[in-house]
Amino acid sequence: MRRMTTLAAVAVVALGSGIVGTGAPGMGSVAQAEPGGCLKYGAAGAVGGHVVHHGVIGALGGCVTGMYRRHVYRKEAKQKAALYDKEHPGAKGTYEEKATAYDVEHSTEPGKMNAGTPLGNASGQPNTPAQGQSPAAGQDETHF
């Protein structure tokens, strides 16, 4: 039993430190800066559920929440990469790299599509009608 525990601890340290990885030969794996996921949120849910004597239900709820949060993060990163491609045709790189470059150029934060703009306006431009057109009846030029 002690030997199995020691081997498991060594495996965790080796995987966590990048000694063993799935990257190029001789290189450790590269960690991505993404929100939680099933394991992280599941562990937190299990601890919270354990407090109220529902550890398994808490772990399941945390896992589902973590998967959803990561899905939303990746979806937004792909949208930012598409906007970056429109601004820089022919740019190479993964969608994560393009999303990071978009964040740097537009002073946005991961998790927020645009800094300080109303929802539903991904271009960053104010909500004004095209030149020569008037706003729709009963609507002002700005929406909140």
N, C-alpha and C positions, 0 to 999 in steps of 0.2 A: 504494500500500500504506500509506504513511504517513497519507494522508487518511482511509482507512477506519479505521485504528486510532484516529485522533483523533476521528472521528465516534462510534465505539463508546464511547470513554472519556467523551465528552460525554453520550451517552445514559445511561450508567450513573450518572453524577453527577446528571443531571436526574431520573431515576427514583428514585434513592436519597434525594435531598433533598426530594422532594415537589413539585418545580416542575411536573412532569407527573404527573398521577394519574388515578384512575378515580372519585374522589369527586365532590362537588358542583362546579359550575363555579367556577373561581377558587380552589378548595381543593385541597390536596395529598392524597394517599392517606394513610390512617391505618394505622399499623403495629400488628399484633396481637402480643401477647406470648405466643406459642405455642412449644412446643419444636420444634427443628430442621426436619425435613421432608426431602424427597428431596435437595434441592440441598446443604444444609448437611452432612447425614450422608454423602451421596454424595461430597462433596469430601473429607471426612475419611477415608472408606473408600478413595478413590482414592490419597490420600497414603500411607495405611498399606499398601495393596496395591502401590504403586509401590516401597516399600522392599523387599518380598519378590518383586518382578518379576511381580505380578499386579494391575496397576492397574485394569483393566476389571472384573475379578471383585470387587475391593474396592469399586469405585464402585457396582456393582450391589447388593452386600450392604449397603453403607451407605445406599443409596437405600431399599431395602426396610425396613431398620431405622428410618429416619427416618419413613417413611410409617406404620409401625406405632406408633411413639411418639406421633406427632401424632393418630392414630386413638384411642389410649387416652386422651390428654389431652382430646380433644373429647367422647368418650363420658362421661368423668367429669364434665366441665363440664355436660353435659346432665342427668346424674343430680343434680348439685347444684342446677341450675335447677329441676328437678322438686320437690326438697325445699323450695326457697325458695318455689315456688308454693303448696305445701301450707301453709306457715307464713304466707304473705302472699297470700291469694286476690285476684285482680284486679291484681296487680303487672304493670307494663308494662316492656318492655325486651327486649333480645336475651338468648339463653341465656348468652352470655359475661358480660354485665353482671350477670345474676342469680347466676351462679356466683361472681363476684367479691364480690357482696354477701353471699352465703352464707359465703364464706371470712372476710370481715370480722366477721360476726356470731358465727360459731362458732369463731373463732381456729384455723382450719385453714389448710393451705398448699396451693397448687396442686400436684397430684401425689399428695396424700394426702386421702382422703375425709373422715376424722375424725382429730383429733389425739389420739393415745394410746389409742384404742379397739381391741379385738381385731377381726380381720378377720371379715367377715360380719355385722357389727352396725352398720348404717348409721344407726340412730336415735340412737346415742350413749348409750343407756340400758344399764345392766348386764344381763347375761344371767341374769335371774331369772324363775321361772315366775309366771304370773298369780296374783293374790291368791286364796287358798283352794286352790291346786293345789300338789302336791308335785313336786319334780323327778323326772324319769324314773329308773327303777331303774338304779343303777350310775353316775349322773351327779351331780357336784357342782353347786353353783349357779354357779360361775364356770368358764369354759372358756378355755384359752389356745391 
